[in-house]
Amino acid sequence: MSNIKTVVTRGGIGLDISDTCYPVLQGATMTDSSHVSAAPNVTTALLLAAGMGTRLRPMTLDSPKCLTEVGGVPILKRLVNNLCAQGFKRLIVVIGHLGDRIQEFLKQHAGDMRVDYVINPDYRTTNNIYSLWLARKKIRESFLLVESDLVFETRMLNDMLQPDKMAISRILPWMKGTTVELGPDRRVTAFRMGADICNDGHQYKTVNLYSFSLNSWNKIEEMLSRYISDGRLGEYYEAVFAEMVADGTFSCDAIFFDANRWYEIDTNADLGVAENMFARPRSVSNRSLIDTGPTAPHV
């Protein structure tokens, strides 16, 4: 059983989230005039896990999507193992649908990470932009934003431990959703949302993994609040990132994920392919936990 200090806050339209005091964690982004040349590793992760997972029904009728097993391992367990192996100290989880199941699971499986919760009471009618906004009062350091339906190898986080990085991959036929374009220096220069994905060598798929410095997050938080004030609770948070990249108020470096070493679980078809990819455990490095790597390419 883990040593978890749990703090739960509730969100709601027109309601502010109560501030929670917590000690400054090792790895937090702080101003230090004697050490300004290199940022410390990110050690806080924010996990969005409020959604209903409707495309995986009936499995998600009585179990959260993140507890769906892939290769015999719940998605959430795999994510927690990856974070612990990379030295993460704190996990913030936004919950909604069957959130009590997630809390019970993490009581047993969160390792030594401190776990804080934010409750999205409107998870049935809002999108991930609202869950991200609800978590704003919990964040006072650089952090890693993670979606709760991703499976990937531990080592793939190696280059995401510094702030202002975005995980992307080349496009495979199964991929859908938001893509980005890159400049010659591998900086993200544009988002494409809602358009047909074209594997023309100029677009790359977002993995839904981002690391943010506190400075970047402060700007993002301000833009998120504008969207919420305008009633745009049904948007994806990528709409905010797209607008900010376009106007130059936010920039980040692209980190390439091997397209055959990660998967996003949305449907039963996704689950079937991911089961084949992550069927057998394999050791990936001496700094990682035993990880479940792919045994077959995407089809």
WOUR-V428783 format. One record per backbone hydrogen bond with DSSP energy under -0.5 kcal/mol. NH is the residue of the N-H (numbers start at 1). CO is the residue of the C=O. Records with the same first field share a line. If there is no record, write none. Layout:
NH = CO ; CO
This chain:
2 = 107
3 = 111
4 = 2
5 = 3
6 = 4
9 = 117
11 = 119
12 = 15
15 = 12
28 = 25
30 = 28
32 = 30
35 = 32
42 = 161
45 = 90
46 = 144
47 = 45 ; 92
48 = 46 ; 146
49 = 47 ; 94
56 = 53
57 = 54
59 = 56
61 = 58
62 = 59
67 = 64
68 = 65
70 = 73
73 = 70
75 = 68
76 = 66
78 = 74
79 = 75
80 = 76
81 = 77
82 = 78
83 = 79
84 = 80
85 = 81
86 = 82
87 = 84
88 = 83
89 = 43
90 = 43
91 = 114
92 = 45
93 = 116
94 = 47
95 = 93 ; 118
96 = 49
97 = 50
99 = 96
101 = 98
102 = 98
103 = 99
104 = 100
105 = 101
106 = 102
107 = 103
108 = 104 ; 105
109 = 105
110 = 106
113 = 110
114 = 89
116 = 91
117 = 7
118 = 93
119 = 9
120 = 95 ; 118
121 = 11 ; 119
123 = 120
125 = 122
126 = 122
127 = 233
129 = 235
130 = 127
131 = 127
132 = 128
133 = 129
134 = 130
135 = 131 ; 132
136 = 133
137 = 134
138 = 135
139 = 136
140 = 138
143 = 212
144 = 44
145 = 143 ; 210
146 = 46 ; 144
147 = 208
148 = 48
150 = 147
151 = 263
153 = 261
156 = 153
157 = 154
158 = 155
160 = 157
161 = 158
164 = 211
165 = 211
166 = 253
167 = 209
168 = 255
169 = 205
175 = 172
179 = 192
180 = 204
181 = 190
183 = 187
186 = 183
188 = 252
189 = 181
190 = 181
192 = 179
200 = 198
204 = 180
205 = 169
206 = 178
207 = 167
210 = 145
211 = 165
212 = 143
217 = 213
218 = 214
219 = 215
220 = 216
221 = 217
222 = 218
223 = 219
224 = 220
225 = 221
226 = 222
227 = 223
228 = 224
229 = 225
230 = 226
231 = 228
232 = 227
233 = 231
235 = 232
239 = 236
240 = 237
241 = 237
242 = 238
243 = 239
244 = 240
245 = 241
246 = 242
247 = 243
248 = 244 ; 245
249 = 244
250 = 244
253 = 164
254 = 186
255 = 166
257 = 168
261 = 258
263 = 151
265 = 149 ; 263
266 = 264
268 = 55
271 = 267
272 = 268
273 = 269
274 = 270
275 = 271
276 = 272
277 = 273
278 = 274
279 = 276
280 = 293
282 = 291
288 = 285
291 = 282
293 = 280 ; 291
295 = 276
